[in-house]
């Protein structure tokens, strides 16, 4: 059903405000059929909806309207030089927004739907608000795997800009309660789909005009997996240049000092453990990096809520998905 049809159905039974059904801002609904229909109506009217993906909760708005994209920036307090990821239901929708070459098609076939974002040349005729690209000639695209996000994308028939559903620079949310604590009534509606499965933002890959590629943000899909598909190793990129979300030096911050590579806690520190380092909570008692990624932000939220003024975090191996975990931890400690 198209956005307009769903919105019409809801308008026949529910009072509609300028941003969809007249729920108080920040209302949390279950991510069932009724909640998804309500979310689609809010999005159709230009509002914002926080909803789960397989990585973290995203703050979605239609990507084809300047005012809707501005609502994301306003809710997050996000710098407007930081581009947004545009979510699409499939590769056909993505090819309507960006120029795909053989490398992009190989990666999409291997990892979509899933936790990979591709930064590609934006089509001149792409029906996207200029602000999603933050002045860049490229657009960041992802086809998510989460059934709730897929249902919303297919029901509304719109590309959705959806950065993480938290205040800019703060800890990313992996459950609806995190969204409520960070954004409150800054978001029009929240769909509660339970805890996210992977718990860390998507891997972002930039494909270079000269044929190379670079990981712009580490994530669940490792450089080794990408190299295996493309048949070539990653090239270097200018780390001072912002090309994609999550590249700011200070990001994912819990609001108090963070000490990394700690084997034990000082008296004023909340310790996040890993493996043999137990801690007040642990990323993974069995040193499982996938479990550590899934629990990373929940543990940082727990440390932020603890009365102790500092957080210490056990060492994490810098290999595989541990590269992505350490990237987030370094930015949290910056």
Protein Blocks (a to p, Z undefined) as FASTA:
>chain_A
ZZklmmmmmmmmpccdfebcaddehiacdfbfklmmmmmmmmmnopacddddfkbccddd
dfkbfklmmmmmmmnopafkbccddddfbfklmmmmbccdfklmmmmmmmpgcjddcddd
ddfklccdfklnnopabdcddddfbfklmmmmmmnopacddddfddehiacdfbfklmmm
mnmmmbfbdcdebjafkopacddddddfkopacdfbgcfbdfklmmmmnopacddddfkb
cfbghiafbghiehiacdehiabdcfkbccddehjbnbjbdfblnlpaklmmmmmmmmmm
mmmmpmbfbdcddddddehjllmmmmmmmmmmZZ
